[in-house]
Amino acid sequence: MVALATLLAGLGEQWLDPQSLSLFFVVPIVVAAMRNGLGPALGASVLSVAAINFLFVEPRFTLAVARPQDLGALLLFVVVGVLVSFVAARARMAEAARLEAARERFKADLLAGVSHDLRTPLATIVFTLQSLQKFAFDHGVEARAELLNLAESEARRLSDLVETLLSASRMEAGQTPVRLEPASVSEIVEAALADTRTDAEISVPSNLPLVSADAALATRALANVLSNAAKYATGAPIAISARLNNHNVTIDVSDRGPGLGEAPERLFEKFVRGVDADGRAPGLGLGLALARTFMESQGGALTAANRDGGGAVFSLTFSSWAKAERHGD
């Protein structure tokens, strides 16, 4: 960086005096301080002073200084360089401290969310199994079946949580393979409903074209959206519809929950969660973020908006397979 500043100063020498040329050398000092800390910044200051003295101050190509004003200018540059190094280095430390604080808050939020969402299903499973073990003869057939269904439901919930965390980790590392193939929208909808065991009103025309998708990722994206809608649906059934949108196909998931507020996009950020009626933030806040990542990895999109009359609508848009083939050609 000092060498580059020297080159620029040499090019500008015919228009600027030696004192003005020293401004070119302030940039390497600041950049070194911000990127590498105080030591490299002081090193850049020393190199800059040597370069200015040797190349631009008379007598040239020596470290001697002929005029007192030039010596004063060099000393002033040394002072300025040291001060800039200290200020920029302290600013770098302050930025690093803020990043560390943000990282710690991230870890705390993740730990709080994971611990809560792991503890609840585990406690239910343990309680159910203990009840079956200790009071097996006191429970009727229906009661035992109900307890087993509860344990199975919570175990599935626990499995989904672990899968979500693993998916987030794989997506961050870029380790999720994407295989685009022609896929049926109705089959994606049916698979997502089966995975989430969600009741919904379905309106999927039979004449929709095949879409370009990784069927597994598309199913998981829709399943995440359905699970999110199920948390906030207020008695009214969730509606799933599909429509042709130019050369794309869009699946809309609509509910009659509390809506998305004034900033729907914020819900796609990691660890941003809605709030249940009891004030508890459900889940980890990763479902919608992962759903959007799954959609974008297939060349699709996921958007959200408040629904007329109350509630929310999430739209998953896929390219049609014919459109994808044309682009491939």
Buried (B, 14 or more C-beta within 10 A) or exposed (E): BBEEBBEBBBEEBEEBEBBEBBEBBBBBBBBBBBEBBBEBBBBBBEBBBEBBBBBBBEEEEEEEBEEEEBBEBBEEBBEBBBEBBBEBBEEBEEEEEEEEEEEEEEEEBBEEBBEBBBEBBEEBBEBBEEBBEEEEEEBEEEEBEEBEEBBEBBBBBBEBBEEBBEBBEEBEEEEBEEEBEBBBBBBBBBBBBEBBEBEBEBEBEEEBBBBBBBBBBBBBBBBBBBBBBBBBBEEEEBBBBBBEEEEBBBBBBBBBBBBBEEEBEEBBEBBBBBEEEEEEBBBBBBBBBBBBBBBEBBBBBBBBBBBEEEBBBBBBBBBBBBBBEEEEE
